[in-house]
Amino acid sequence: MKLYFEDANENSRLIAECQNETEVIQNIHKFVNESNKHKPKDKQFKIYYTRTWTENGKTWYDVGSYSEFFYVTK
């Protein structure tokens, strides 16, 4: 499975290749933590929940952003 990050402009980039959903979740958290390293504490993104759904062959992961998402393709 390939894990992608889609930004607010609908640009996607490959984040990781995963074997299962556990690895997907771990890589999402890793990506967010890496992104937060260069931000002040009060501007860091926190994942409070993860919502998933499947549409058009992609499994989407919503981690609380209104405009940025992760998705997996087989």
C-alpha positions in Angstrom: 0.0 0.0 0.0 1.2 3.5 -0.8 0.5 6.3 1.6 0.1 9.8 0.2 -0.4 13.2 1.7 -2.7 15.6 -0.1 -2.4 19.3 0.7 -5.0 22.1 0.5 -4.3 22.6 -3.2 -4.9 18.9 -3.9 -1.2 18.3 -4.6 -0.3 14.8 -3.5 3.1 13.3 -2.5 4.2 9.8 -1.5 4.9 9.5 2.2 5.6 5.8 2.6 5.0 2.3 1.5 3.1 0.3 4.1 2.3 -3.3 4.7 -0.8 -2.8 6.9 -3.0 -0.3 8.5 -0.9 -0.1 11.7 2.0 1.0 9.5 -0.2 3.6 7.8 -1.2 5.1 11.2 2.4 5.1 12.4 3.6 6.8 9.2 0.9 9.5 9.5 2.0 10.3 13.0 5.6 10.3 12.0 4.9 12.7 9.1 2.9 15.1 11.4 5.6 15.0 14.1 8.3 15.8 11.5 6.2 18.7 10.2 5.8 20.0 13.7 9.5 20.2 14.5 10.0 23.6 12.8 6.8 25.2 14.3 6.4 26.9 17.6 4.5 24.9 20.2 1.3 26.9 19.8 1.2 26.3 16.1 1.9 22.5 16.1 -0.8 20.3 14.6 -2.2 17.7 17.0 -4.1 14.6 15.9 -7.2 14.2 18.1 -9.0 11.6 16.0 -8.7 9.7 12.7 -11.7 9.2 10.5 -11.4 6.8 7.5 -13.5 6.1 4.4 -13.0 4.5 1.1 -13.9 6.2 -2.2 -12.8 5.5 -5.8 -10.3 2.8 -4.8 -8.6 5.1 -2.2 -8.8 4.8 1.6 -8.8 8.3 3.0 -7.6 9.3 6.5 -8.9 12.5 8.0 -6.8 13.5 11.1 -8.6 16.8 11.8 -7.5 19.2 9.2 -10.2 20.8 7.1 -8.2 20.9 3.9 -5.4 18.3 4.1 -5.7 14.5 4.1 -3.8 11.3 3.8 -4.9 8.4 1.5 -3.7 4.9 0.6 -3.8 3.1 -2.7 -3.2 -0.6 -3.1 
